[in-house]
Amino acid sequence: MLSEARAFEYPPAFFLGRDIINDTATARYGNLELQNEATFTVSARNPAEAVLQSQGEFCCNYNDKRIVSRANCLTKSDTTAIHHSVDLVVTIDGEEFFRKKWDESVPRDFF
């Protein structure tokens, strides 16, 4: 049985914009309740140049402990490659438990 849909106390926010000086378009998304946000910008002059930045946080309680994971991600592309970077931190009761950062670049030779 499906549960009823739940309304957000704070609805997600969306933004679409165009920078006429730099000739780019940007889309933003943010959700206070789910603790995540993202911004995507692409160049109209050169669509291969694009940037996606996002941040997210997930919190839960488990065995009387407060566990929080935070991630920051950056994905960029240019005419030669796509680059992705992630920084993840997990804390338990405010103390750092785990941290990992990784970066990956993939050449655009798949076309």
Residue pairs with C-beta under 8 A, 6 or more apart in sequence:
8 31
8 33
9 33
10 31
10 32
10 33
12 29
12 30
12 31
12 34
13 28
13 29
13 30
13 31
14 27
14 28
14 29
15 26
15 27
15 28
15 29
16 25
16 26
16 27
16 28
17 25
17 26
17 28
18 24
18 25
18 26
19 25
19 26
22 43
23 43
23 44
23 45
24 41
24 42
24 43
24 44
25 41
25 42
25 44
26 39
26 40
26 41
27 39
27 40
28 37
28 38
28 39
28 40
29 36
29 37
29 38
29 39
30 36
30 37
30 38
31 37
34 56
35 56
35 57
35 58
35 59
36 54
36 55
36 56
36 57
37 54
37 55
37 56
38 52
38 53
38 54
38 55
39 51
39 52
39 53
39 54
40 50
40 51
40 52
41 50
41 51
42 49
42 50
42 51
43 49
43 50
46 79
48 77
48 78
48 79
48 108
49 77
49 78
49 79
50 76
50 77
51 74
51 75
51 76
51 77
52 73
52 74
52 75
52 76
53 72
53 73
53 74
54 71
54 72
54 73
55 70
55 71
55 72
55 73
56 70
56 71
57 68
57 69
57 70
57 71
58 68
58 69
59 66
59 67
59 68
60 66
60 67
61 67
65 92
65 93
66 92
66 93
66 94
67 90
67 91
67 92
67 97
68 90
68 91
69 88
69 89
69 90
70 88
70 89
70 90
70 91
71 86
71 87
71 88
71 89
72 86
72 87
73 84
73 85
73 86
73 87
74 83
74 84
74 85
75 82
75 83
75 84
75 85
76 82
76 83
77 83
77 108
79 108
80 107
80 108
81 105
81 106
81 107
81 108
82 105
82 106
82 108
83 103
83 104
83 105
84 103
84 104
84 105
85 101
85 102
85 103
85 104
86 100
86 101
86 102
86 103
87 100
87 101
88 98
88 99
88 100
88 101
89 96
89 98
89 99
90 96
90 97
90 98
90 99
91 97
